[in-house]
């Protein structure tokens, strides 16, 4: 498998700039999004609605309640 540098050399100068810009974008994106731990503190809080709604209806209701 060819390295990134080898592949870059095969591109036109304009496309090389585009690839470099995309890499910069990805690096910035990685900086902005620190890894968050998954929170499960909501688990079990909707059990009183278990018999009133299907899982899909409950999902839609939860979205309504958030707004």
N, C-alpha and C positions, 0 to 999 in steps of 0.2 A: 504494500500500500504506500502510495506516495505521501510524503510529508506535506504539510500545509504550505511550507515555503516553496517546495517544488511545484505545487499546483498554482500558487500565486504567480510564479515566474511565467507560466503559460498564459496568463490573462493579460489583456491590454492594460495600459497604465490607468485608464479610466475605471476599469473594473477592479483593479487593485485598490484604488482609492475607495471604491464602494465597499469592498470587503473589509478594509481597515476601518471604515466608518461603522460598519455593522458590528465588528468586534468591539469597538469602543462603546457602542450602544449596549451590547450584552454585558460588558463589564460594569457600566453605570447601572444597568437594571439590577444586576446582582448586588450592588452596593445598597441600593434603595430598599430592597426587600429582605430585611433580616429574617432569618428563620424564626417562625413563631411555633410555639408548642401548641398542639391541639388541645383545646379546652373541652372538657366534658362536664362542666358544672351544671349544665342544663338537663342532663340525663335524668329521666324519670319525672320531670316536672309536668308532663302533659298526660300522666297516666289516668287522671280523672276523666279525660275525654276519650279514653280508649274504646268504651262501649258506644259512644255517641257518633263517632266518625270513623271512616275507613282511614287507612294510612295516608292515602292520597288527599282526602278531604282535610285531614289533620295538618298535612303539610301546607295546603293552601291557606288554612285558617292561621297557622303560625306566621305565614308571610303577611297576612292581613294585620295580625296583632303587632308585628314589628313596626309597621308604618304608623 
